[in-house]
Amino acid sequence: MMYDILIKLCISLFLGFLIGIDRQLKHKPLGMKTSMVISVASCLITIVSIESSHRFAIPGQTNMDPLRLAAQIVSGVGFIGAGVILRRQNDVISGLTTAAMVWAASALGIASGAGFYYEASVAVVLIIVSVNLLPLVIKLFGPTKLNERDLSLNVVVEHIDAMTALIGQLQNESMRVKHSKVKDVNDDLQQIHLVISASSKVPITEVYQKIRQLQHVKAVEVEYISS
């Protein structure tokens, strides 16, 4: 029994490590330590839940659900997932993939604690492939719209005509405007904030240079929006 529990905890530790190393290599909020702790803790709670249903149940009197305690992990881990979802100053939400990986780490821990090693191993492979390999294949062979990335633009102009020229320049470069916001900086300057979709093959520096060369443009900020 002790060896079986040790194997479950070690497998959950390894699967959590795989999830964590993937996020840490991409410099995301969820790292190896967080992912391994979530996976091992989920595994431990699942083991306790299953063992308790057998150890403390009285035949003919107590009817206990062996996974009742483990079922609460899914909702509890949601608080941690919410913590890695960020709302940036440009009103863009990021961190959704990392939040999903937090939830996945808990699922792998539950599966390991319940003894579903094969299912957990297949799941972690599919998760890592779906996050890394499939987007690369789509980027190389998929439709153009699936190869686009979102860019956040903050442009300060000194004449209203520059805004029209800016949007026209973006459309000429086959970039789609998804969100726009305009505000006054002072009596002479206006700031326009845009979220655009552009081909992933177009460097940020190229977008910056083309906008900076427009007449009446005083300042440009370009940021890549990650998921």
ZIPE-V71847 format. One record per pair of residues at least 12 apart in sequence whose C-alpha atoms are under 10 Angstrom apart, sorted by the first residue. I is the first residue (numbers start at 0). GAP is how many residues later the second one is. Records with the same first field share a line. If there is no record, write none. Layout:
BEGIN
I = GAP  GAP
END
This chain:
BEGIN
3 = 109  111
4 = 38  39  42  107  108  110
6 = 105  106  108  110
7 = 32  35  36  39  101  102  103  104  105  106  107  108  109
8 = 30  31  32  33  34  35  38  100  103  104
9 = 30  33  102
10 = 28  29  32  97  98  101  102  104  106  109  110
11 = 24  25  26  27  28  29  30  31  32  93  94  95  96  97  98  99  100  101  105  108  109
12 = 19  20  22  23  24  25  26  27  28  30  92  95  96  99
13 = 21  22  25  26  95  107
14 = 20  21  24  25  90  93  94  97  105  106  108  109  110
15 = 15  16  17  18  19  20  21  22  23  24  85  86  88  89  90  91  92  93  108
16 = 14  15  16  17  18  19  20  22  88
17 = 14  17  18  87  106  107  110
18 = 12  13  15  16  17  20  79  82  83  85  86  89  105  106  108  109
19 = 12  13  14  15  16  78  81  82  85
20 = 12  14  15
21 = 76  79  106  109  110
22 = 12  74  75  78  105  108
27 = 56  67  69  70  198  199
28 = 54  55  56  57  66  69  70
29 = 50  51  53  54  65  68  69  71  72
30 = 67  71
33 = 46  68  71
34 = 66  67  68  69  70  71
35 = 66  69  70  73
36 = 68  69  72
37 = 35  39  42  64  65  66  67  68  69  70  71
38 = 63  64  65  66  67  68  69  70  71  72  73  74
39 = 65  66  68  69  70  72  73
40 = 32  65  68  69  72
41 = 28  29  30  31  32  35  63  64  65  66  67  68  69  70  71
42 = 27  30  63  64  65  66  67  68  69  70  71  72
43 = 26  65  66  68  69  70
44 = 22  24  25  26  27  28  64  65  68
45 = 20  21  22  23  24  25  26  27  63  64  65  66  67  68  69
46 = 19  20  22  23  62  63  65  66  67  68
47 = 18  19  21  22  65
48 = 15  16  17  18  19  20  21  22  64  65
49 = 14  15  16  17  18  19  20  63  64
50 = 15  16
51 = 12  13  14  15  17
52 = 12  13  14  15
53 = 12
65 = 48
66 = 43  47
69 = 36  37  39  40  41  43  44
70 = 39
72 = 30  33  34  36  37
73 = 29  30  32  33  36
74 = 28
75 = 27  30
76 = 22  25  26  27  28  29  30
77 = 21  22  24  25  28
78 = 20  23  24
79 = 19  22  23
80 = 14  15  16  17  18  19  20  21  22
81 = 13  14  16  17  18  20
82 = 12  16
83 = 12  13  14  15  16  18
84 = 12  13  14  15  142
87 = 137
89 = 62  63  64  103  104  105  133  135
90 = 61  104
91 = 58  60  103  133  134  135
92 = 132  133  134
93 = 131  132  133
94 = 131  132
95 = 130  131
96 = 34  129  130
97 = 129
100 = 26  27  30
103 = 19  20  23
104 = 19
106 = 13  16  17
107 = 12  13  15  16
110 = 12
134 = 12
138 = 60  61  62
143 = 54  55  56
144 = 52  53  54  55
145 = 53  54
146 = 50  51  52  53  54
147 = 27  28  48  49  50  51  52  53  54
148 = 47  48  49  50  51  52  53  75  76  77  78
149 = 25  26  27  28  45  46  47  48  49  50  73  74  75  76  77
150 = 24  26  27  43  44  45  46  47  48  49  53  56  71  72  73  74  75
151 = 27  28  41  42  43  44  45  69  70  71  72  73
152 = 27  39  40  41  42  43  54  55  58  67  68  69  70  71
153 = 26  27  28  37  38  39  40  41  65  66  67  68  69
154 = 27  35  36  37  38  39  53  56  57  62  63  64  65  66  67
155 = 26  27  28  29  33  34  35  36  37  60  61  62  63  64  65
156 = 27  28  31  32  33  34  35  57  58  59  60  61  62  63
157 = 27  28  29  30  31  32  33  57  58  59  60  61
158 = 29  30  31  56  57  58  59
159 = 28  29  30  56
160 = 54  55
161 = 28  52  53  54  55
162 = 19  27  28  29  51  53  54
164 = 46  49  50  51  52
165 = 26  44  45  46  48  49  51
166 = 27  44
168 = 41  42  45
169 = 26  27  28  37  40  41
172 = 25  26  29  34  37
173 = 23  24  25
174 = 21  22  23  24
175 = 18  19  20  21  22  23
176 = 17  18  19  20  21
177 = 16  17  18  19
178 = 14  15  16  17  18
179 = 12  13  14  15  16
180 = 12  13  14
181 = 12
188 = 27  28  29
189 = 27  28
190 = 26  27  28  29
191 = 28
192 = 28
193 = 28
194 = 27  28  29  30
195 = 29
203 = 18  19  20
204 = 17
206 = 13  15
207 = 12  13  14  15
END
